[in-house]
């Protein structure tokens, strides 16, 4: 599963940079897609998975976040197969997304799975962020962009 065209390739590269900027993150191919881990998976690519018309990332989220984001913007957010029933959120990255929001959601997903030691390293580097899913709550997102 590969991105189609320069824009999709650039979106995957930008997501990769956001993920790898977090403390202790490794990248591994699983199920034919890149995944990023901080012990456990916190981000998985969805590059036209099973013929889908999009390039997206799947992220674990706190309870209620998936439903709220899908309701707020169903064109960018969706319930991904396999892990959607566990609260993960699918986020399209192929339609000129707001990368500050993407970076903030990635950081929130990282916090869901990373060890307290890694979360402390993140907090020390960036200051303790607000927790939440709304863009106006995610003011630290710009710190994660390459």
Rosetta blueprint (number, residue, H / E / L):
1 X L
2 X L
3 X L
4 X L
5 X H
6 X H
7 X H
8 X H
9 X H
10 X H
11 X H
12 X H
13 X H
14 X H
15 X H
16 X H
17 X H
18 X H
19 X H
20 X H
21 X L
22 X L
23 X L
24 X L
25 X L
26 X E
27 X E
28 X E
29 X E
30 X E
31 X L
32 X L
33 X E
34 X E
35 X E
36 X E
37 X E
38 X L
39 X L
40 X L
41 X E
42 X E
43 X E
44 X E
45 X E
46 X E
47 X E
48 X L
49 X H
50 X H
51 X H
52 X L
53 X L
54 X L
55 X E
56 X E
57 X E
58 X E
59 X E
60 X L
61 X L
62 X L
63 X L
64 X L
65 X H
66 X H
67 X H
68 X H
69 X H
70 X H
71 X H
72 X H
73 X L
74 X L
75 X L
76 X L
77 X E
78 X E
79 X L
80 X L
81 X L
82 X L
83 X L
84 X H
85 X H
86 X H
87 X L
88 X L
89 X E
90 X E
91 X E
92 X E
93 X L
94 X L
95 X L
96 X L
97 X L
98 X L
99 X H
100 X H
101 X H
102 X H
103 X H
104 X H
105 X H
106 X H
107 X H
108 X H
109 X H
110 X H
111 X H
112 X H
113 X H
114 X L
115 X L
116 X H
117 X H
118 X H
119 X H
120 X H
121 X H
122 X H
123 X H
124 X H
125 X H
126 X H
127 X L
128 X L
129 X L
130 X L
131 X L
132 X L
133 X L
134 X L
135 X H
136 X H
137 X H
138 X L
139 X L
140 X L
141 X H
142 X H
143 X H
144 X H
145 X L
146 X L
